[in-house]
Amino acid sequence: MENAISVAAGTPVQLELTGISSGSTVVHARPVAIALPAGPPAMEAPVTSATSTGMRALTHLLAALEAEQDVREWSRLFDAVDALARALGKYELDLGVTWYGADGDMRRARLTGRGRRYVERLREPSRPRDQEMIISGRITELRESGWVKVKTGTSRNAPAYDVHFDEPEELLRMRPGLGDNIHFRVRFRQCLDSVGIARSTEYTYLGPAAEQPSLPLES
C-alpha cells in the first residue's frame, strides 16, 4: 500500500500502524513525516496533503479495476497496483480501503478477486508491433553469442540500444571492435499491454546501413 500511494502521490509516503480491529482483519494506519534533506519550508508539502492526493488517485483506479473499465488514465500507477494485486492474490485476499482526510474528505475502494483477475488480463502483452529503423553510434559492449550494445552519443545519458543478431556469424563477418562506429538497420519490436505499458522491447539486426560494409568469413 505504501508503494502504491507513494507512486500515486508522486512523492514518498510512509504509513504507521495505529491499531487492528477484530473480525475481518482491519488495519488502521496514518501517514507520518519522512526524514528528508532540509529544504525551504515553503517547498515542503504537508504529509497529509500528499497522502490525500495519492489516495484519491489510488481509490479511483481501484474502483475502475473492480468495474473492469478503461484504466489507461492511471497507467503510471498500474505497475504499483499490479504488485499489490499479486500480493493479495498469493493469499487469496480482498482489499478494502477507507481513507479519512484531514479536510473531511472520505474515500473508499475495494480490490476483490474480480479486480485482480482484470489486472491479470490487462498486463498480458498484446500482439507485437514491428517497425524498421536505423541505429548509428559506437559499440560499447560485444558478445560472441550475437549481441551488441550501441551507444548513440558521447554523453553519459545518451541513448543505448541492445541489438541482437539472429545469426552470430553475421556479427563475426563485420569484425567489430569496441569503440567502432556502426550504422545498423534493425527491426524494432515492442509488445504493449492493454494499459499501453511496454512489456518487452527488442532490436534485431536486419542488415548494414549504407555506411556499414560487411567482410567475408575466413575459411
N, C-alpha and C positions, 0 to 999 in steps of 0.2 A: 504493500500500500504506500509506504514512504516513497518508493521509487516512482510509482505511477503518479502520485500527487506532485512530486518534485518536477517530473517531466512536464506535467500539465501546467504547473505554475511557472516554469521557466527558471526556477531557482531552487536550491536545496531546501527541502522541508524535513524537519525531524519531529517525530511524534514520541510522546512518552506515555506509558501506561498509567492510568489513574484508577482503574478498577475493573472487576469482572463480575457480571451478573449471573444468576442461576438460570436454569432452563437451558435452552439452546445457547451455546456459548456467545455471550455478548461482551465484547472488549471495549472498554472506554479509554479513549486516548485524547490528548490535546497537543497542539503544536508547541514547540519550545524553540527558543532562540538558539542559533548555531554560532559558535565562536568563529568569526571571520576576521581577516585583516582589518585593522582600523581604517575607517574612511569618514568622509564628511557626514555628519548626522542627517543632513537633508537628503543624502543619496541612499539611505538605508530604509527599505520598506518594512513596515510592521510585519512580524511573522504571521499574525492572524490574517492580515490582508493577503499575503502571498498564498497562504493555505486556502483561503476562501476562493481566490482565483483558480487555484488548482482543482479544488473540489467541484466548482461549477463546471469546468470542462470535463472532469472525470465522470461526474454523475450524468452529464448529457450523453457521453459516449456509452456508458453502461446501459442507459435506457435505450439507446439506438441499437445496441447489440441484442438486447432482450427482445426488441421488436423486429429484429432482422432487417434493419433499414440501411440505407447508404451511409457509410461512416468515413468516406474519403475526406470529409472536412476535418477529421481528427487524425489524419494519417501520421503526424509526428508523435502522437501518443499511442498509436496502435501497438507497437512492439512492447511497450511497458505493460499494457493491459494484456497482451498475449502472454507475457511471462507470468502475470498474476493468474490468468485463466489456467495455465499449465499447472501452477502450484495447487490451485483449487481442485483441478481435475485429478491430480495424483491421489488425493484422498477422498474424491467424490464429495466435495464440499460446495455449498452455495454461500454466496456472499451477500449480505445486506448492509448498506451504508446509510447512516443518518448523520448529517453534519449540521450543527447549530453554530452559526456565525456570530461574532461579537456584535454585528449590526442588526441582529434579529433574523437574518436570512436562514432558512432551513432547507436542506437539500436531502433527497432520498433517492436511492437507486439500488438495483439488485443485479447480480450476475449468477444465474442458475445454470443448470445443465443445458438448457436451450441456448443461452447466450454463449456458453463455452463451445458448444458444437458449431455455432455460427462463426466464432473466431477461427476454429479449425478449418472451416470451409474457405474463409476469406484469405487465410495465409497460404493456401495451396497455389503454387505457381501456375500462371496461365500459359498458353502456347507461346513459345519464344518468338521474339521479333528480331529479324536479321537486317543488317544493312552493311554496305561496303564502305570502307574509309581508308585514308592514308595516314600512317603514323611515321613521323620523322623525329629523329633525336639521336641520343648517344646510348650505346649499350653499357649498362651498369652491372648486370649480372647475366651469367650464362650457365646452362646445364646441358649435359650431353643427351639427356632424355628428350630434348627438343623444347626448351623453354628459355625465353629471353626477356629480361626486363629492359625497357626502353624509357629513358627519361627525356622529356621534350624540351628541357631548358636547363640552365646552369644554376638557377636559384634553388634554395633548399626546398621550397614548397612548389616547385614546378611539377606538373602532372607526370605520372609514370604509368606505363602500361605493361602488363604481363602478357606476352604474346606466346601462344602455343603452336608448335609445329606438329601436324598430324604425322608427318614422316621426318624423323630426326635427321635423315640423310640430307635433306634439303638444307638444313642448317649447316651441316658439315661442308657442303659444297661452297658455301659462302666464305668459309674460313674466317669467321668473325673474331674480333678481339675486344676486350674491354676498352671502352672509350671510343670505339669506332662509330662514325656517323652512319646511320642507316635510313632507308626510306622503304617501309613495308606497306603493301596493300593487304588489308586484313578484313575478316568478317567479324563485325561486332554483333554479338548475340546477347540479348538481355531477356530475362524472364521476370515478369512483374506479377505480384499477387493481385487479388481483387481490390485491394485498397490503393494500388498504384505504387507499392514499395518494391524496389528491385531485390529479388531473392537470389539471383545469380547473374553474373556478368562475365563474359569471356571474349577474348580476342584470339582469332585463329588465323594463322598466316595463309594467304592465298597466293602470293607471288611478289616479286620485287616491283617497286615502282620504277619509273624510267631511269632514276639515278642509281639504282641498285643492281649491279651486274651479278651474275651467278657463275661460279667456276665449276668445271667438271671434276668428279671424284677421280682420284688417282687409283690405278689398278693395283 
